[in-house]
Amino acid sequence: MESSRRKPTIKHIAEAAGVHPSTVSRALNGLPESRIPQETVDRIHKAAAELRYEPNPWAQSLRTKRAMMIGMAIPRFTDYVLAQMFEAAQIRAMKFGYHTLTAGAEVGGVDNVAIKGLIDRRIDGLILATAKIHDQYLPEIERRGVPFVLLNRKSADYPGVTGDDEVGGYLATRHLIDQGHTRIGHISGPTDVSTALNRACGYRRAMAEANLPVHSELIQQGTFDADSAGRAAANLLNLPVRPTAIFAVNDISALAAMSVARQCGLTIPEDLAVVGYNDSEVSSLLPIPLTSVRVSLQEMGSAAVDLLLALMNGETVESVVKAPQLIPRQSSVLSRS
């Protein structure tokens, strides 16, 4: 009876999965999975679940000399896109016995302080969704010996997981050109953030490829939020010759543009076609469903954890770039009936 009440151990899992205990330890603790066949990893996790194995964080910490804690820095807790990525990252981290600690790192411009706070808690690694182009704080994190990966943004040659934003911006603009639009406005984002900069580059490439001019007034800068995007949309729609289509840097900006268009008495998509980015959950549920560019947010979050664990284990890693897909809907496609 006493034996039956004992908690399952790594040895029990190894016996159930038919592998050596060290293989179980590597699979459950995020140690190099690349040397363990995926079928074996899946079999180990299945055996652990069936045995209701619960890792002892203190034992893991002593064994691996790690705190079993990953820090995650997010610009805004209200950002739906990043929230989806971070939720997937948390689930993935927990699979390998790691807890996550999240900090809002751009509130009031104190991002360095927030990240420093994470590091001071002796985390094992960092996932940063706050990086800006030529960010001066990243070399300091590197100097302190803290493994980190970037998520959704690029900076210098630091490893990270991103969508191919340049291709995404191209697909969005090319779609509008294929719908017959020649005067296409762009609501951009901050010029020091790779996502915004690369989507604008894709916009410019598609316009140049179609021999369409990009006048300076056709690009109006926002900051990823509805208020700034609304002002940018108003500037575009009040031009002497307004655009007939708008590609917005994200879905929130696209929704703001649609709202301003309705206030101006314009009909979507007859008078103004609109394309967003990120294909947030609400996009397909709107009265006029929004055309948007989709990248799997969950896959990006999970991949960031895998990349970080590999880096923490001393492996040579390469950045991961996810391919985008255009999802056409009513906001940009005229009915042919």
Secondary structure, DSSP 8 states (H G I E B T S, - for coil): -TTTTS---HHHHHHHHTS-HHHHHHHHTT--GGGS-HHHHHHHHHHHHHTT----HHHHHHHHTS--EEEEEES-TT-HHHHHHHHHHHHHHHHTT-EEEEEE-SGGG-HHHHHHHHHHTT-SEEEES---TT-SSHHHHHHTT--EEEES---TT--EEEE-HHHHHHHHHHHHHHTT--SEEEEE--TTSHHHHHHHHHHHHHHHHTT----GGGEEE--SSHHHHHHHHHHHHTSSS--SEEEESSHHHHHHHHHHHHHTT--TTTT-EEEEES--GGGGGSSS--EEEE--HHHHHHHHHHHHHHHHTT-----EEE--EEE--TTT-----
